[in-house]
Amino acid sequence: MPTPTRSDYTFKYNSKLGRHGWLRLTPAYSVKLVEELVSETARGSKILDPFSGTATTGVVAAELGFDAHLFDINPFLIWLGNLKCTVYTAAQIHELQQRVVPRVLEDYKQLVLEKNWQPDIFNIERWWCGHTLPLISALHAAILLHCGKPDGTGPENLLWVAFSRLIIETSSAAFNHVSMSFKGGVTRYEISQIESIFSAILDNVIVSAQAELVGSSKIFLCDSRNPVSQEDSLYDHVVTSPPYPNRMTYIRELRPYMYWTGFLEDAKEAGDLDWTAIGGTWGSATSKLKTWKNEVAGLPGQLTEIVSRIAASGDKNSDLMAQYVFKYFADMHLHFSGLKNILRSGAKLDYIVGNSSFYGNLVEAEMLMEKSLISLGFTDVGSRVVRKRNSNKNLYEYCVSARC
């Protein structure tokens, strides 16, 4: 029987589930799949996600009554993740709705008449038309005036979440491909439409922000190539989805959010940040990749074979892509090696990852990760197919599992 594509294991399913639908990050990490994996965890266990993303594991863990720590290298994702894992009181929400929101919307209408700050996004009118852009800038200015910059987990930050959603919903961004792309053109919005869309999004965010979380999850700044225990914890179950080895870079997908909320200022900063992430190749990270030299010992022998085939493909970028694949799995090997220091004996590992293809050369990510885990002394190592991906008949999503 053919392997199903399982739309319930994609963002289409996530978007209907409260906090999980606040912002879209491509590729999606399935809430349902995480619920299944976390439900297998013994009560009282500490869960770890060393690739937090939009904190899906953290929210699910807290919803199901577990405590979890999550790591990420991206400050925007750390901020967003901690917001998603915070519950707000009725008094906080009442203050926000009765005092803060009306002032923001009132000042928005006045600030439209002024020239307001816009982020330094290249060819910005490809994202928003020249009529809509000043309206978004005015709303940004009004939120900044009454809520300050995005910071911490105070309830005023919920307006920044709603604003981040607004800028994508009013932009030319499209999600009908694996990564974010552009529609055929931009859409013109009027003052009242921006207010109406923002208010509807904010109402949705506020309702879900009050939903009970039985457990507790925190997101920390941490390079997953050198995972470090937080609050002297030992972890019992790793539930995560690292970037896939397909040159899909999160910085590319996050740029509009990060520029507007002040977590990025220019393209160089974006490239530098992406170089710190496993699988990052955005901007200046590409030029750094060209001169990268491997210093990680004990890598699977199959990796050298795959990299050699990619390099011999004859494409102008084949050498660069060979470097990319080599560095990706070298970084993942470092990650697995460091992980052993912060796991409790017998801890379970579940990694959701997809394979990839470069110039017809299949990169079996699940097999290479299994080989790394075995060489590092992990036990019960194996993998199973989770779903078939839509993009190619040979591309699948796997769950790679092991024991420490």
C-alpha positions as CSV (number, residue, x, y, z in Angstrom):
1,M,0.0,0.0,0.0
2,P,1.4,3.5,-0.9
3,T,2.6,5.7,2.0
4,P,0.0,8.5,2.5
5,T,0.9,12.2,2.4
6,R,-0.9,12.7,5.7
7,S,-2.2,16.3,5.6
8,D,-2.9,16.0,9.3
9,Y,0.9,16.0,9.7
10,T,1.3,19.4,8.1
11,F,0.6,23.1,9.0
12,K,-2.9,22.8,7.4
13,Y,-3.8,20.8,10.6
14,N,-1.7,23.1,12.9
15,S,-3.4,26.3,11.8
16,K,-6.7,25.3,13.4
17,L,-5.2,24.7,16.8
18,G,-5.0,27.8,18.9
19,R,-1.5,28.9,19.7
20,H,0.0,26.5,17.1
21,G,-1.6,28.6,14.3
22,W,-0.3,32.0,15.5
23,L,2.5,32.2,12.8
24,R,3.4,29.9,10.0
25,L,6.9,28.7,9.7
26,T,7.7,26.6,6.6
27,P,8.3,23.7,6.6
28,A,5.6,22.6,9.1
29,Y,6.1,20.4,12.1
30,S,3.0,18.5,12.9
31,V,1.2,19.1,16.1
32,K,-0.6,15.7,15.8
33,L,2.7,13.8,15.4
34,V,4.2,15.6,18.4
35,E,1.2,14.8,20.5
36,E,1.6,11.1,19.6
37,L,5.3,11.1,20.5
38,V,4.8,13.1,23.8
39,S,2.0,10.9,24.8
40,E,4.4,8.0,24.9
41,T,6.5,9.8,27.5
42,A,6.3,8.6,31.1
43,R,4.8,11.0,33.6
44,G,7.3,13.2,35.4
45,S,9.8,13.1,32.5
46,K,11.6,16.2,31.3
47,I,11.2,16.8,27.5
48,L,13.8,18.4,25.3
49,D,13.5,20.0,21.9
50,P,16.9,21.2,20.8
51,F,15.5,22.7,17.5
52,S,12.6,24.8,18.9
53,G,11.4,26.6,15.8
54,T,7.9,27.9,16.6
55,A,7.9,25.9,19.9
56,T,5.4,23.2,18.8
57,T,7.0,20.6,21.1
58,G,6.9,23.1,24.0
59,V,3.3,24.0,23.6
60,V,2.2,20.4,23.2
61,A,4.3,19.3,26.2
62,A,2.7,22.0,28.4
63,E,-0.8,21.2,27.1
64,L,-0.3,17.5,28.1
65,G,1.1,18.4,31.5
66,F,4.8,17.9,30.9
67,D,7.8,20.2,31.6
68,A,10.0,20.9,28.7
69,H,13.1,22.9,27.7
70,L,13.6,24.0,24.1
71,F,16.7,25.4,22.4
72,D,17.1,27.8,19.5
73,I,19.8,30.0,18.0
74,N,17.3,32.6,16.6
75,P,16.3,35.4,19.0
76,F,12.9,35.9,17.2
77,L,12.0,32.3,17.6
78,I,13.1,32.3,21.3
79,W,10.8,35.3,21.9
80,L,7.9,33.8,20.0
81,G,8.3,30.4,21.6
82,N,8.2,31.8,25.1
83,L,5.2,33.9,24.3
84,K,3.4,30.8,23.0
85,C,4.2,28.9,26.2
86,T,2.9,31.7,28.6
87,V,-0.7,31.8,29.9
88,Y,-2.2,35.2,30.6
89,T,-4.7,36.1,33.4
90,A,-8.1,37.5,32.9
91,A,-7.0,40.8,34.5
92,Q,-4.1,41.1,32.0
93,I,-6.3,40.4,29.1
94,H,-8.9,42.9,30.3
95,E,-6.3,45.6,30.7
96,L,-5.0,44.8,27.2
97,Q,-8.5,44.9,25.5
98,Q,-9.9,47.9,27.4
99,R,-6.9,50.2,27.6
100,V,-4.0,49.2,25.2
101,V,-5.8,48.0,22.1
102,P,-8.2,51.0,21.7
103,R,-5.3,53.5,22.1
104,V,-3.3,51.6,19.5
105,L,-6.1,51.7,17.0
106,E,-6.9,55.3,17.6
107,D,-3.3,56.4,17.2
108,Y,-3.0,54.2,14.1
109,K,-5.6,56.4,12.3
110,Q,-3.7,59.5,13.2
111,L,-0.2,58.2,12.4
112,V,-1.3,57.2,8.9
113,L,-1.0,60.9,8.0
114,E,2.7,60.9,9.0
115,K,5.8,59.3,7.5
116,N,6.7,56.3,9.6
117,W,9.6,53.9,9.8
118,Q,9.8,51.0,7.4
119,P,12.3,48.1,7.5
120,D,15.2,47.9,5.1
121,I,13.9,45.0,3.1
122,F,15.2,44.7,-0.4
123,N,12.5,45.5,-3.0
124,I,9.9,46.0,-0.2
125,E,7.1,46.9,-2.6
126,R,7.3,43.3,-4.0
127,W,5.9,42.4,-0.6
128,W,3.4,45.2,-0.1
129,C,2.0,47.8,-2.5
130,G,2.9,51.5,-2.2
131,H,-0.6,52.2,-0.8
132,T,-0.6,49.5,1.8
133,L,2.9,49.9,3.1
134,P,2.3,53.3,4.8
135,L,-0.7,51.8,6.6
136,I,1.3,48.9,8.0
137,S,4.0,51.3,9.0
138,A,1.5,53.5,10.9
139,L,0.1,50.5,12.8
140,H,3.7,49.4,13.6
141,A,4.4,52.9,15.0
142,A,1.2,52.8,17.1
143,I,2.0,49.4,18.6
144,L,5.6,50.6,19.3
145,L,4.3,53.7,21.0
146,H,2.0,51.9,23.4
147,C,3.7,48.5,23.8
148,G,7.4,49.1,23.3
149,K,9.6,46.8,21.3
150,P,8.9,43.0,21.3
151,D,10.5,41.8,24.5
152,G,9.8,39.2,27.2
153,T,6.4,37.6,27.6
154,G,4.2,40.5,28.8
155,P,0.7,40.6,27.4
156,E,1.5,43.6,25.2
157,N,3.6,41.3,23.1
158,L,0.5,39.6,21.8
159,L,-0.1,42.7,19.7
160,W,3.3,42.1,18.0
161,V,2.2,38.5,17.3
162,A,-1.0,39.8,15.6
163,F,1.0,42.4,13.7
164,S,3.4,39.7,12.5
165,R,0.5,37.7,11.2
166,L,-1.0,40.8,9.6
167,I,2.1,41.6,7.5
168,I,2.1,38.1,6.0
169,E,-1.6,38.0,5.4
170,T,-1.5,41.4,3.6
171,S,1.7,40.6,1.7
172,S,2.3,38.8,-1.7
173,A,3.7,35.8,0.1
174,A,2.4,32.4,-1.0
175,F,2.7,29.0,0.6
176,N,1.8,26.7,-2.3
177,H,5.4,25.5,-2.4
178,V,7.8,23.9,0.1
179,S,9.2,27.3,0.9
180,M,7.6,30.8,1.0
181,S,7.2,32.2,-2.6
182,F,5.4,35.2,-4.1
183,K,1.9,35.5,-5.7
184,G,1.4,37.1,-9.0
185,G,1.1,40.6,-7.5
186,V,0.4,42.7,-4.4
187,T,-3.0,43.6,-3.0
188,R,-4.2,47.1,-2.1
189,Y,-5.7,47.6,1.3
190,E,-7.5,50.5,2.9
191,I,-7.2,51.9,6.4
192,S,-10.4,50.3,7.7
193,Q,-9.4,46.9,6.1
194,I,-6.0,46.9,7.9
195,E,-7.7,47.7,11.2
196,S,-10.3,45.0,10.6
197,I,-7.8,42.3,9.7
198,F,-5.5,43.1,12.6
199,S,-8.4,43.2,15.1
200,A,-9.7,39.8,14.0
201,I,-6.2,38.2,14.2
202,L,-5.6,39.8,17.7
203,D,-9.0,38.5,19.0
204,N,-8.0,35.0,17.9
205,V,-4.5,35.3,19.5
206,I,-6.0,36.6,22.8
207,V,-8.6,33.8,23.0
208,S,-5.9,31.1,22.5
209,A,-3.5,32.9,24.9
210,Q,-5.9,32.3,27.8
211,A,-6.1,28.5,27.2
212,E,-4.8,26.5,30.1
213,L,-1.3,25.0,30.0
214,V,-1.0,22.3,32.7
215,G,2.8,21.9,32.3
216,S,5.6,24.4,31.7
217,S,7.9,25.0,28.8
218,K,10.8,27.4,28.4
219,I,12.9,28.3,25.3
220,F,16.6,29.1,25.7
221,L,19.3,30.5,23.5
222,C,21.6,27.6,22.7
223,D,23.6,26.4,19.8
224,S,22.4,22.8,19.2
225,R,25.9,21.8,18.0
226,N,26.9,22.3,21.6
227,P,23.8,21.5,23.6
228,V,24.1,22.6,27.2
229,S,21.7,21.6,30.1
230,Q,19.5,24.4,31.4
231,E,18.7,24.8,35.1
232,D,20.9,21.7,35.8
233,S,18.4,19.4,34.0
234,L,18.8,15.9,32.7
235,Y,16.3,15.2,29.9
236,D,14.3,12.0,29.4
237,H,12.8,12.4,26.0
238,V,14.0,14.3,23.0
239,V,11.2,15.2,20.6
240,T,12.3,17.4,17.8
241,S,12.5,18.2,14.1
242,P,15.9,19.7,12.9
243,P,16.2,21.5,9.6
244,Y,16.1,19.1,6.7
245,P,19.2,18.7,4.5
246,N,17.5,20.4,1.6
247,R,18.9,24.0,1.8
248,M,15.6,25.2,3.3
249,T,16.8,28.1,5.5
250,Y,14.6,29.4,8.3
251,I,16.1,32.9,7.9
252,R,14.7,33.2,4.5
253,E,11.2,32.3,5.7
254,L,11.5,34.5,8.8
255,R,12.9,37.7,7.3
256,P,9.7,39.7,7.0
257,Y,8.7,39.0,10.6
258,M,12.2,39.7,11.9
259,Y,12.8,42.9,10.1
260,W,9.4,44.4,11.1
261,T,9.8,43.4,14.8
262,G,13.4,44.6,15.0
263,F,15.2,41.3,15.4
264,L,17.0,42.0,12.1
265,E,18.4,45.2,10.6
266,D,20.2,44.2,7.4
267,A,21.0,41.3,5.1
268,K,24.5,40.9,6.5
269,E,23.1,40.3,10.0
270,A,20.7,37.7,8.5
271,G,23.6,35.9,6.8
272,D,25.7,35.9,10.0
273,L,22.8,34.5,12.0
274,D,22.0,31.8,9.5
275,W,25.6,30.6,9.5
276,T,25.2,29.8,13.2
277,A,22.2,27.5,12.4
278,I,22.6,23.9,11.2
279,G,21.7,23.9,7.5
280,G,21.9,27.6,7.1
281,T,23.0,29.0,3.7
282,W,21.4,32.4,3.4
283,G,23.4,35.4,2.2
284,S,26.9,35.5,3.5
285,A,26.6,32.0,4.9
286,T,26.9,30.7,1.3
287,S,30.4,32.3,0.8
288,K,31.5,31.0,4.2
289,L,30.4,27.5,3.2
290,K,32.7,27.6,0.2
291,T,35.8,27.7,2.4
292,W,34.5,25.5,5.2
293,K,36.7,22.6,6.2
294,N,35.5,19.6,8.2
295,E,37.1,19.0,11.5
296,V,34.6,16.4,12.9
297,A,35.9,12.9,13.2
298,G,33.9,9.6,13.1
299,L,31.4,10.6,10.4
300,P,29.6,7.8,8.6
301,G,31.5,6.5,5.6
302,Q,28.4,6.6,3.5
303,L,28.5,10.4,3.8
304,T,31.7,10.7,1.8
305,E,30.2,8.5,-0.9
306,I,27.1,10.7,-1.2
307,V,29.0,14.0,-1.1
308,S,31.4,12.7,-3.8
309,R,28.4,11.9,-6.1
310,I,26.9,15.3,-5.6
311,A,30.2,17.0,-6.3
312,A,30.6,15.0,-9.6
313,S,27.2,16.0,-10.8
314,G,28.5,18.6,-13.2
315,D,26.3,21.5,-12.1
316,K,27.8,24.9,-11.5
317,N,26.8,24.7,-7.8
318,S,27.5,21.0,-7.3
319,D,30.7,21.6,-5.3
320,L,28.8,24.1,-3.1
321,M,25.9,21.7,-2.5
322,A,28.4,18.9,-1.7
323,Q,29.9,21.1,1.0
324,Y,26.4,21.9,2.3
325,V,25.5,18.3,2.7
326,F,28.8,17.4,4.3
327,K,28.6,20.3,6.8
328,Y,25.0,19.5,7.6
329,F,25.7,16.0,8.7
330,A,29.0,17.0,10.4
331,D,27.0,19.5,12.5
332,M,24.3,16.9,13.3
333,H,27.1,14.5,14.4
334,L,28.4,17.2,16.8
335,H,24.9,17.7,18.0
336,F,24.3,14.0,18.8
337,S,27.7,13.7,20.5
338,G,27.0,16.7,22.8
339,L,23.5,15.5,23.5
340,K,24.8,12.5,25.4
341,N,26.1,14.8,28.2
342,I,22.6,16.1,29.1
343,L,20.4,13.1,28.7
344,R,19.4,10.7,31.5
345,S,20.4,7.1,31.0
346,G,17.7,5.3,29.0
347,A,16.4,8.6,27.5
348,K,14.4,8.2,24.3
349,L,15.2,10.2,21.1
350,D,12.7,11.0,18.3
351,Y,13.8,13.1,15.4
352,I,11.5,14.0,12.6
353,V,13.5,14.6,9.4
354,G,13.1,14.4,5.7
355,N,15.4,13.0,3.0
356,S,16.5,15.1,0.1
357,S,17.9,14.9,-3.5
358,F,20.6,16.9,-5.2
359,Y,21.0,16.5,-9.0
360,G,19.3,13.1,-8.8
361,N,21.5,11.9,-5.9
362,L,19.3,10.8,-2.9
363,V,20.5,12.0,0.5
364,E,19.2,9.4,2.9
365,A,19.1,11.6,6.0
366,E,17.5,8.9,8.2
367,M,20.2,6.4,7.3
368,L,23.1,8.9,7.9
369,M,21.6,9.9,11.3
370,E,21.2,6.3,12.3
371,K,24.9,5.6,11.5
372,S,26.0,8.7,13.5
373,L,23.9,7.6,16.5
374,I,25.2,4.0,16.4
375,S,28.8,5.2,16.1
376,L,28.3,7.4,19.2
377,G,27.0,4.5,21.3
378,F,23.3,5.1,21.2
379,T,21.1,2.0,21.3
380,D,17.8,0.8,19.8
381,V,18.5,3.0,16.7
382,G,16.0,2.8,13.9
383,S,13.6,4.8,11.8
384,R,10.1,4.6,10.3
385,V,8.4,6.4,7.5
386,V,6.0,9.1,8.8
387,R,4.5,10.3,5.6
388,K,5.2,10.8,1.9
389,R,5.9,14.4,1.0
390,N,4.1,16.0,-1.9
391,S,7.2,17.3,-3.8
392,N,8.7,14.1,-5.1
393,K,7.8,10.4,-5.2
394,N,11.2,9.6,-3.5
395,L,10.9,12.1,-0.7
396,Y,9.6,11.0,2.7
397,E,9.5,12.2,6.2
398,Y,10.9,9.8,8.8
399,C,11.0,9.4,12.6
400,V,14.6,8.5,13.6
401,S,14.6,7.0,17.1
402,A,17.2,5.8,19.6
403,R,18.0,5.3,23.3
404,C,20.8,6.9,25.3
